[in-house]
Each structure stands twice: as structure tokens, then as C-alpha cells.
Amino acid sequence: MLHVNDLVFRIGGRVLFDQATVHVPAGARVGLVGRNGAGKSTLFKLIMGEYACDAGSIAIRPRARVGRVAQEAPEGETSLLDCVLAADEERSQLLAEAETGHDPHRLAEIHDRLNAIDAHSAPARAAAILAGLGFDSAAQSRPVSSFSGGWRMRVALAAVLFVRPDLLLLDEPTNHLDLEATLWLQSYLASYPGTLLVISHDRELLNEVCNRIVHLERGKLVAYGGNYDVFEKTRREKMDLAAKAQAKQLEQRRKIQSFIDRFRAKATKARQAQSRIKMLERMGPVVSVIEDRSISFDFPDPDPMSPPIVAIDGGTAGYGDKVVLSGLNLRVDMDDRIALLGANGNGKSTLSKVLSGRLPLLKGDLHRPAKLRIGYFAQHQTDELNPAATPYDHMAELMKDAPEAKVRAQLGRFGFEQDRADVKVENLSGGEKARLLFALMSRDAPHLMILDEPTNHLDIDAREALVAALNAYDGAVVLVSHDPHLVELVADRLWLVADGRVTAFDGDLDDYRKYLLDQAREARRGSAAADKAQSANRKDERRAAAEARAQTAPLRKKVQEAEKKLEKLGKDKTAIETKLADPKLYSGPGEAVAKLQRELAEIDRAIADTESAWLDLHEQLEAATTNA
């Protein structure tokens, strides 16, 4: 499906790809991983033709459709459902032509193609994708412009998933999603029928979805079979072997050099010494084992404080006259690790602001010790950083009376050594800006840290470092995150924020997944029950309809026969297409291929004829039913 051959690409004088080569086979679900700034998103732009290679080539299978989430969020007064449906340009063009066309042969071709691309089920598929990403049926009918930028990016994701391209490129697809939508996306991508190439730092997504990993490191692309856990284990084993080879080579060089130094001046050993010198030259340079510098997180531990450090009694939270949460009876202790569950818009951020003191309660009591220190992290705070100032400038501004050594020590806890502490914020990566926010937030050793989507710009290694630091931290943590891996490894209590309430969730994330599935089933049952009740209220109408059906029974039988014939023809067509898709067929006699192709053409004609007859019968049946 995709071949990258000896790719060389430089940007700003820096070599991102140095004769990189990799092959992505059709049907593979590939995770592209690497440190922030390694060039993963740049590779996507090269694949899409937005950048030109300095050397080498990128080849995609001819006529393959390539899909990528639009860079700009969709806009306009179009409904969400129509916006997603419009993404399939071929379907839209065929439907428009079918409405205005008059040539019966062309119309037959159009309907054949619409049937081939499963156009009749498109609205249901689009609605299912939007529902999985958090849009209920009412929201799907609203105009795109009525949603915020983050929600509109979900619509852009829904659009590219709906199109089902042969090669799907996804760059951090969970960044705009809540935990519920992330879990749905994992399930959807795990059975994606095409080829998938996804950039993600979400370990669970890479484990659940991917069957291959491509690692971008020091300008090279290295492919590994299996998911992320398999990749990590395999790479560690390779590095261990390389380290052992390095140690062995160094020992050999040491022994040879020792012999040379000892006997070079002795005439009787001069020839042997010269031989050892040549041997040393033939060994070449020492095998290099290079591992990227690890990222560090180290939250300062707070002073002990008697529980509870925060308590809410009979609380109501909201904005002005709008109540978001009510009936709040909560407490947080120093040793708590709490994750907030619930779809976006249910009030998780509102609760975080109440706990942090940034939003007063509308009603009720909030108890908090006067000496309580709270650290609050939210990604939007990166916009509040001064791009022209350095990390040291930001920290020194907040620690006015602290000596320089203490300021730099706090920055050093989060990986800002001398060289990075004095770089302007505008030149920092997204991950470095996030780490700066952690350093600023924890400067006074808070008793409670409230973290709202803390991992959005962190790579996998940085996320693992954050997990370790949070587990070592002695204060309380309240966590809002779409990263299941982070929630599972950090949180020991789950609070469900839904229906204007906050309740303790008894179970782990696996139980929560089951809970979401049960909720979806209940919603479907509720819809069925509503339909049943409505039907019961129209009992007399049904009786009249039954009498009308008796009169139209012959026509109805013919319609059913036509539908059964269409179903059989569809199965026969699928069976022939499966045979034609088998590569082994083409290694045999050509007559077998030609015979199958003729049979397929005959079935296509039979389907078209039967569909035409079915439409005529259906129109007659509708007319008879209306007259009755």
C-alpha cells in the first residue's frame, strides 16, 4: 500500500529523515511512534504531497484513496449528519446525477455504483459514527457552526472515518475526545477494513488497534511486528544485545591495545604487534548504543495535612442562572487519586474549577483549610505563557524571593536543564510547554493537584514518567483524562459525572466500559419501548391496516420474492468477488478468471433487472396501500 524508499528530508537545516525506508502492506494497522519533534507529522505531509522529498521517494498504490482529518474545523449552517455525508464526494455526485439524469443506461450504471459503495446505508453509518464520537440524534441535526472548535474537529474525524479511504492517516486522533469517545474509537479502528497509519502517544490505543509499529528515531524508520507492548519489549531486547556487543568489542579492543602497548618496542614481538594494530583497524569503530535522554518529572511533596483537605456539602455548581451540577456531597483526602469519568459537557471541568477554588458554589458549603495549596493544570494555560520569555523567566517571576539555584532546581525536576531553561517559550515543543506548566503549577508543593487533560502533548515516554511521578507524589490528585492507560495506573477512585450529579463509580475502567455498553443497550431498548407504546395507542389503526394488507397480499408476496432474489444474487456476487480477490486464482489458467468475470457481469445485470422490477412492484404496492 505504501512504500517509503531512501527518504531524505531536511527542514530548517535539520535532517529529519536520512535514507529512511519502510513498507506498509495493505490492510495493516500501523502505529507511527517516536519522540516529539522527531518528524512524524512531517512524514504525513510528505505522504500527502504537501512537502517534497529532498531525495528518495514515497509511493502509494495506484488509485488508492488516501484520507486524513482536515486541518481546519468544518464550518457553516449544514447539519452534522449532512456535513459527514458530503465528505463522500463520489456518493454525493452520483446522487445528484441520478436526480437530473435521463439516460437509462447511465442511470443503471449510477445505481450499480451506488449499490457497490453501499450508498443506501450511508446515513445510518454516518449517524453511528457521530454517535460513537459523542453526538446524539438531536446534536446531529444541529448546524456545524453551533459547536465549539473541539467538537467541530470531532466532526472532521467522523467525516474521514465515514469515507473509509484505502489508506487512513490519523495524527493524534484522541486529542479532542473524551474517554468515552476514545474507547469507541479504539473499537472502531481495531476492525478498520483499510490500511491505517496512526500517530499516537496513547499506549492503549496502540495496543488495542495496531498490529505493526514503525519507530522513527534519528532519521530512520524501523518496522516491528505486533502492538506497542511487543515493540517496546523487542526494542529493549535489541538494545540489550547491542549493549552486550558493545561491551564485548570494548573488551577485545582493550586486550589488543594492551598487547600492542606492551610489545611494540620489543624486536622479537614487533611483527605480532603490527598484526594486532591491523586487527584493531579492521574492527572499525565501537558499536554505538544511543538511547534518547529520558524525560523527568518530580513533584515536590507537600506538608502533611489532616483529612479532609476539601469537602463539599449540599453543593450546587454552575454559571449564573445555569445549574450544571447539584447535590454535591464530596470529600478529598491527601492520599486520594481520583479520576473523573463522563462525556464532555457533563460538568467535569466545572467540578475541577469548584475544587480548585476558581468557581464558587451557587449553593452549599465548601470546606477547605486556610493553608491548603492547590495546583491546577489545564492545556489552555499554554496560551497564557509569554512566548518571548524563557522557562527560567516564568519561574523566577513566580518565585521572586528564591535564589537562582532554587529556581533552576524546580525547572530541573521537569527536565529543563541549563540549555533548555534559557530557550524562549516560542521555540519550545508542545510537550516542553506542558512540562513547564507542571513545573510552574507545583512550585510551592501543592497538597492537591487537579490535572485537566495533562497528556495531550506528551509523548509515550513522558507519559510514563508522569505516571511514575504521580504515583510517587504524596498529595492528592484529581484527574480528567482521555488516556485510559494513565487513568488505570494512577487512579484508585472513580467519580462519574453525569446527569447533573457526581457519584462514586464502583469498579475499574473495564467495568466502566461494560457500563457504557449497557447504557447503549438500554437506550436502544428505551427507543423500542417507546415505539411499542406508540403502536399500542394506535391499535385501531393497525387493525385497519391489517385489513388493507390482506387486500394487497398478492403484491406483497411478489415484493418479498423479489427481495429474496436480490438477497441471493447479492450472496452469489460476494462469493464470486471473493474468488476473484484470491491471488492464487491468477496463477492458474486465464479461462477460469474470464469465466468468473462473465458470471459476475451476468449477476450484475440480473441485480439491475430485479431491482427495477422490485421498484415497480413497490410503487404498485404503495399506491394500493394509499387507496385502501
Residue, then its C-alpha position, 0 to 999 in steps of 0.5 A: m500500500l505504501h512504500v517509503n524508499d531512501l527518504v531524505f528530508r531536511i527542514g530548517g537545516r535539520v535532517l529529519f529523515d536520512q535514507a529512511t525506508v519502510h513498507v506498509p502492506a495493505g490492510a495493516r494497522v500501523g502505529l507511527v511512534g517516536r519522540n516529539g519533534a522527531g518528524k512524524s507529522t512531517l512524514f504525513k505531509l510528505i505522504m500527502g504531497e504537501y512537502a517534497c522529498d529532498a531525495g528518495s521517494i514515497a509511493i502509494r498504490p495506484r488509485a488508492r484513496v488516501g484520507r486524513v482529518a482536515q486541518e481546519a474545523p468544518e464550518g457553516e449552517t449544514s447539519l452534522l449528519d449532512c456535513v459527514l455525508a458530503a465528505d463522500e464526494e463520489r456518493s454525493q455526485l452520483l446522487a445528484e446525477a441520478e436526480t437530473g439524469h435521463d439516460p437509462h443506461r447511465l442511470a443503471e450504471i449510477h445505481d450499480r455504483l451506488n449499490a457497490i459503495d453501499a450508498h443506501s446505508a450511508p446515513a445510518r453509518a454516518a449517524a453511528i459514527l457521530a454517535g460513537l464520537g459523542f453526538d446524539s440524534a438531536a446534536q446531529s441535526r444541529p448546524v456545524s457552526s453551533f459547536s465549539g472548535g473541539w467538537r467541530m474537529r470531532v466532526a472532521l474525524a467522523a467525516v474521514l472515518f465515514v469515507r473509509p479511504d484505502l489508506l487512513l492517516l490519523d495524527e493524534p486522533t484522541n486529542h479532542l475526545d473524551l474517554e468515552a469517545t476514545l474507547w469507541l474509537q479504539s473499537y472502531l479502528a481495531s476492525y478498520p477494513g483499510t490500511l491505517l497509519v496512526i500517530s499516537h502517544d496513547r499506549e492503549l490505543l496502540n495496543e488495542v488497534c495496531n498490529r505493526i509499529v514503525h519507530l522513527e528515531r534519528g532519521k530512520l524508520v524501523a518496522y516491528g511486528g505486533n502492538y506497542d507492548v511487543f515493540e517496546k519489549t523487542r526494542r529493549e531486547k535489541m538494545d540489550l544485545a547491542a549493549k552486550a556487543q558493545a561491551k564485548q568489542l570494548e573488551q577485545r579492543r582493550k586486550i589488543q591495545s594492551f598487547i600492542d602497548r606492551f610489545r611494540a618496542k620489543a624486536t622479537k614481538a614487533r611483527q605480532a604487534q603490527s598484526r594486532i594494530k591491523m586487527l584493531e583497524r579492521m574492527g572499525p569503530v565501537v558499536s554505538v548504543i544511543e538511547d534518547r535522554s529520558i524525560s523527568f518529572d518530580f513533584p515536590d511533596p507537600d506538608p502533611m495535612s489532616p483529612p479532609i483537605v476539601a469537602i463539599d456539602g449540599g453543593t450546587a455548581g454552575y454559571g449564573d442562572k445555569v445549574v450544571l451540577s447539584g447535590l454535591n456531597l464530596r470529600v478529598d483526602m491527601d492520599d486520594r487519586i481520583a479520576l473523573l469519568g463522563a462525556n464532555g459537557n457533563g460538568k467535569s471541568t466545572l467540578s475541577k474549577v469548584l475544587s480548585g477554588r476558581l468557581p464558587l458554589l451557587k449553593g452549599d458549603l465548601h470546606r477547605p483549610a486556610k493553608l491548603r495549596i492547590g495546583y491546577f493544570a489545564q492545556h489552555q494555560t499554554d496560551e497564557l505563557n509569554p512566548a518571548a520569555t524563557p522557562y527560567d523567566h516564568m519561574a523566577e517571576l513566580m518565585k521572586d524571593a528564591p535564589e537562582a539555584k532554587v529556581r533552576a532546581q524546580l525547572g530541573r525536576f521537569g527536565f529543563e536543564q541549563d540549555r533548555a531553561d534559557v530557550k524562549v517559550e516560542n521555540l519550545s515543543g508542545g510537550e516542553k510547554a506542558r512540562l513547564l506548566f507542571a513545573l510552574m503549577s507545583r512550585d510551592a508543593p501543592h497538597l492537591m493537584i487537579l490535572d485537566e487533560p495533562t497528556n495531550h502533548l506528551d509523548i509515550d515516554a513522558r507519559e510514563a514518567l508522569v505516571a511514575a511521578l504521580n504515583a510517587y507524589d504524596g498529595a492528592v490528585v484529581l484527574v480528567s483524562h482521555d488516556p485510559h492507560l494513565v487513568e488505570l495506573v494512577a487512579d484508585r477512585l472513580w467519580l462519574v459525572a453525569d446527569g447533573r450529579v457526581t457519584a462514586f463509580d464502583g469498579d475499574l475502567d473495564d467495568y466502566r466500559k461494560y457500563l457504557l455498553d449497557q447504557a447503549r443497550e438500554a437506550r436502544r431498548g428505551s427507543a423500542a419501548a417507546d415505539k411499542a407504546q406508540s403502536a399500542n395507542r394506535k391499535d385501531e389503526r393497525r387493525a385497519a391496516a391489517e385489513a388493507r394488507a390482506q387486500t394487497a397480499p398478492l403484491r406483497k408476496k411478489v415484493q418479498e420474492a423479489e427481495k429474496k432474489l436480490e438477497k441471493l444474487g447479492k450472496d452469489k456476487t460476494a462469493i464470486e468477488t471473493k474468488l476473484a480477490d484470491p491471488k492464487l486464482y491468477s496463477g492458474p489458467g486465464e479461462a477460469v478468471a474470464k469465466l468468473q468475470r462473465e458470471l459476475a457481469e451476468i449477476d450484475r445485470a440480473i441485480a439491475d433487472t430485479e431491482s427495477a422490477w422490485l421498484d415497480l412492484h413497490e410503487q404498485l404496492e404503495a399506491a394500493t396501500t394509499n387507496a385502501 
